[in-house]
């Protein structure tokens, strides 16, 4: 399975024509529920507008990153896949989202191919620099373009905050998990929160999954 995933990713990244000039730096800072009011207005790979209210009735697990990230981002998305699998029949109540902090290079088509290489349920989101900044600020996510002196304009990497943000069925922030948190532990916590949630399931609200 991992071999197939590696082959899939090897096909995605060269298509972007990207090379990494430096190793990106990542920070994984704690977040308290009272501190965050997540808001985003972005687009999925098909160009459809998506907000934190698009998934009413489902929990959202959100991570920020970029396609040419060499380590933390693919590790986080592998964690997404393992969490989905560990949730079993509860997985349908979770919408995993990957928000790119590099929309300049991460095109819609490649973003869709990249996330699908990990799991078809993962939805990639992108937006204009202005809308991305607003979204990141609402999650208190920091990101920065880093370029070596003298490098070409398209040769750079991204420093950014890491972690997985869980929103409840009403789009409210619940908890932040470290990007390295064991998938079984994360799935168990999410499953318990789902059990305690009494909102109508997504099928009864007319919110079909975005694919």
Rosetta blueprint (number, residue, H / E / L):
1 X L
2 X H
3 X H
4 X H
5 X H
6 X H
7 X H
8 X H
9 X H
10 X H
11 X H
12 X H
13 X H
14 X H
15 X H
16 X H
17 X L
18 X L
19 X L
20 X L
21 X L
22 X L
23 X L
24 X L
25 X L
26 X E
27 X E
28 X L
29 X L
30 X L
31 X L
32 X L
33 X H
34 X H
35 X H
36 X L
37 X L
38 X L
39 X L
40 X L
41 X E
42 X E
43 X E
44 X E
45 X L
46 X L
47 X L
48 X L
49 X E
50 X E
51 X E
52 X L
53 X L
54 X L
55 X L
56 X L
57 X L
58 X L
59 X E
60 X E
61 X E
62 X E
63 X E
64 X E
65 X E
66 X L
67 X L
68 X L
69 X L
70 X L
71 X L
72 X H
73 X H
74 X H
75 X H
76 X H
77 X H
78 X H
79 X H
80 X H
81 X H
82 X H
83 X H
84 X H
85 X H
86 X H
87 X H
88 X H
89 X H
90 X H
91 X H
92 X H
93 X H
94 X E
95 X E
96 X E
97 X E
98 X E
99 X E
100 X E
101 X L
102 X L
103 X L
104 X L
105 X L
106 X L
107 X L
108 X H
109 X H
110 X H
111 X H
112 X H
113 X H
114 X H
115 X H
116 X H
117 X H
118 X H
119 X L
120 X L
121 X L
122 X L
123 X E
124 X E
125 X E
126 X E
127 X L
128 X L
129 X H
130 X H
131 X H
132 X H
133 X H
134 X H
135 X H
136 X H
137 X H
138 X H
139 X H
140 X L
141 X L
142 X L
143 X E
144 X E
145 X E
146 X E
147 X L
148 X L
149 X L
150 X L
151 X L
152 X L
153 X L
154 X L
155 X L
156 X L
157 X E
158 X E
159 X E
160 X E
161 X E
162 X L
163 X L
164 X E
165 X E
166 X E
167 X E
168 X L
169 X L
170 X L
171 X L
172 X L
173 X E
174 X E
175 X E
176 X E
177 X E
178 X L
179 X L
180 X L
181 X L
182 X L
183 X H
184 X H
185 X H
186 X H
187 X H
188 X H
189 X H
190 X H
191 X H
192 X H
193 X H
194 X H
195 X H
196 X H
197 X L
198 X L
199 X L
200 X L
201 X L
202 X H
203 X H
204 X H
205 X L
206 X L
207 X L
208 X L
209 X L
210 X L
211 X L
